[in-house]
Amino acid sequence: MILQPWCSLTVRRTLKQQLLHQRQRPLGSLSWLTSLLQRHSQTFVPRCQTPSSLSSIRSYHEVSFLNTGEPKDVLQYHSDTTVDDIVPPPSSTSTSTTTTTAAPLCRVEMLHVPWNPADVNTVQGRYPSPHKNSNKKNNNDNHSRYFPSQTVVGSEGWGRVTHVLQTDDDKNCLTNDIPNWISEGSLVTLGASGYGTMRSSLWVPWHDLLTVPEQLLDRTGPAGCTLFQLGGTALRLLTDFVNLQRGDVILQNAGNSGVGMLVSQLAQALFGVSAVSMVRRGSKTVQELDQLIDYMMTVGKNALVVVEEDLIDDKEAMHTFQQQLLDLSQNHQLPKLALNSVGGPSAQLLLKVLESGGSMVTYGGMSGQGIQVGTPQLIFKDVRVVGYWHSRWMIRHDISEKQDMIDTLAKAVLDDQLTLPPVEVFSLRNVHKGLQWQSEQSQAVIRSKLVWDCQE
């Protein structure tokens, strides 16, 4: 007998006990089964009959690591065909609450998970917990339930709700605590970090789930799963630090990065602001550099793209660049917002052309070099140098703010205001092939993003 996922925990446990008992004697009458179902008719409730919830349940699989190190060396694929993960963990609390009261849980079958720099740093043991010094509890568990001592990797992604836990310890009905916009079949992304998403399924408190329009999956396919962290970071950088006005100009380095490309598009579409991006020439040929700049101007909607190496230690070039920035601004002002994800000399270039009283926001450090700020810039230009960490923002803000952000980003894509980066998809079992492909992306002129397919 197959125990359907829409049976309550009480029914499933009792059925298993009765079936084990029946094995000790001839099958005989099944009246005991009829009686059992009648006694528990209130909890034996069929669920929303979506292909996800009533089709065969996946066997469990994950990508995890035992010890920290380089991903190619320590990540392992694990699977167990005897495990379907339909029984929830004993208890769980969310980072979204300061209490220890268990929240209703939802089982989410993961569809796609993007591979982010934060995931690499986590596996390397270099990524701090965003829950440190937070007044909100962190009981999100990225440890494997089925493979001892393993830590499941992955910080975001999207999936589909297949089960909503109906009871807590078979005593108190909790279904009514869950809002009606989350139900079986809902397409969701995570509203909190720390769960470990590179697996077939996981159980999540309902208030750590954010709903995603079904049209986004239809329109974008696997690329849509990259929107939430990249786009969320871009939107917060444009919203939370400076009151941008239509006709302003913003400046950023690494404008060809995933976040950078979304910043420039959102700046124009949502704020009427012109984005100017700096990129590195590096070892690119003239043709490759022209191809990249054209891509950033057309797809990225940049108003201007400049090459960093042409500005360093060249006062005349810097003067020309400043004039270009002034000409782009309707108020004839230099940028009051600069976005830094590189550090080192690149960050210094941003500071040199920042408007007095402006802000430079650092959200990454690709070069591994620190940021030097001149004393005159702080005293006479009154510039602000601050940082942004998206994981921390997700912890500190409530579900309504996070859902509004998801809705804004999804609408921008569906309204053709935002183009997501190209992606390359690998199944979890091909984790090492995917990592090898990723290592070769550093030589690509227009980089694609690595996405994992969790549906095997």
Residue, then its C-alpha position, 0 to 999 in steps of 0.5 A: m500500500i502506498l501512503q499518499p502524501w495528503c494523509s495526516l501524520t496520525v493516519r500514516r503512522t497508524l496505517k504503518q503499524q497496522l500493516l506491520h501487524q497484518r504481516q503476522r497473519p493472513l490478510g483476511s478482512l480489511s474492515w480495520l482499514t475502513s474503520l481507521l479511515q472513518r475515525h480519522s475522516q477529519t484529518f484525511v483530507p485530499r490536497c490541491q490536486t496539482p501535478s507536483s503534489l499528487s505525482s510520485i514523490r522524488s527520492y531524496h538527493e543533495v549536494s553537501f560537504l563534510n569539511t570546508g575547502e575548495p568546492k571542487d575538492v569537498l562537494q559531494y552528491h548524495s542520494d537515497t532512493t529509500v527516502d522521500d522526505i515527506v515526514p517533516p523534521p521534529s520541530s523547526t523555528s524561523t529566523s523571522t521570529t524571536t520566539t521558539t514556537a514552532a511554525p507550520l511547515c511547508r515541504v518545498e521541492m526545489l526546482h532550480v538553485p543558482w550558484n553564487p559567490a556566497d556559496v563558494n565562500t561558504v564552502q571555503g569556510r570564509y562566509p560569516s553567518p548573517h545571524k550573528n549579533s542579530n536578535k532573531k533566532n537562527n534554527n534554519d538547518n542546512h545540515s543533512r537529515y539523511f547523511p550524517s555530518q554533511t552540510v547542504v550547500g546553496s543559499e537561494g533558489w525556487g521550488r514548489v510547495t508539495h505539502v503543508l503540515q496540517t498538525d503539530d504533533d498531531k494535537n493542534c491544527l495549524t492550517n488556518d495559521i498559513p495565509n491562503w496565498i501559500s498552498e500546495g502547488s505554490l511557486v516560492t522562493l526563500g525569504a531567509s538564509g541558512y536552509g541549504t537549497m541544493r537538494s531535492s526538497l526541504w521543510v520550511p516554516w511558511h513565513d520564510l517563504l515568498t510567493v513567485p508569479e507562475q508567469l515568471l517561470d513560464r517566461t524565464g525558465p531556470a534563469g528566473c531563479t537568479l532574480f531574487q538575490l541578484g535583483g534584490t541586491a540591485l534594488r536595495l542598492l538603488t533604494d536604501f542609501v540615496n534619494l535618487q531623483r529622475g535625471d540623476v546619474i549613478l556610477q558603478n564598477a564591475g558593471n558587467s557582473g550579475v548585480g551590475m547588469l541588473v542595477s543599470q537596467l533597474a536604474q533606468a526602468l524604475f527611477g529614470v536614472s542614468a547608469v555609468s559603468m566601469v569595466r576592466r580591459g584585462s586580457k580582452t582583445v579590442q573586438e572582445l572589449d567592443q562586444l562587451i561594451d555593446y552588450m552592456m549598452t544595449v542589454g544593460k541599458n547603460a548610458l556610458v561604459v568606460v574602461e578602468e585602465d584608461l582612467i588610472d593615473d591619467k588626469e586628463a582622462m579623469h577630467t574628461f570623464q568628470q565632464q561626461l558625468l556632468d553632461l549626463s546629469q539633468n542637474h549637472q551634478l556628479p553622481k551622488l551614489a557609487l556602487n563598489s564591488v571590487g575595492g582597491p584602485s577601482a574603488q578610489l576611482l569611484l570616490k574621485v568623481l563622487e558628488s560632495g555629500g555622496s555615498m559609496v556603497t560596497y557590496g563585494g570585494m572581487s579584487g581582494q584589496g581594501i578601500q583607501v579613503g583620503t582624509p580630504q574626501l571625508i572632511f571637505k567632500d563629506v562622502r559616506v562610505v558604507g556597506y551592504w549585505h543582502s543576507r543581513w537585510m533579509i533577516r532584518h526585514d519582515i515578510s511583507e517588505k520582502q514580498d514587495m521586493i519580489d513582486t517589484l522584481a518579477k513585474a519588471v521582468l514580466d514588463d520587459q524592463l529587466t533582462l536576466p543573465p544567460v544561464e547554464v544548467f547542470s543537474l545536482r549529480n553533475v556537480h563537478k561538471g558544473l564547477q568545471w564549466q564555472s571555472e572556465q567562465s572567467q575567460a568568457v566575454i559575456r558570462s553566463k550564470l551557473v544554475w543547478d537543476c534539482q528535479e532529477 
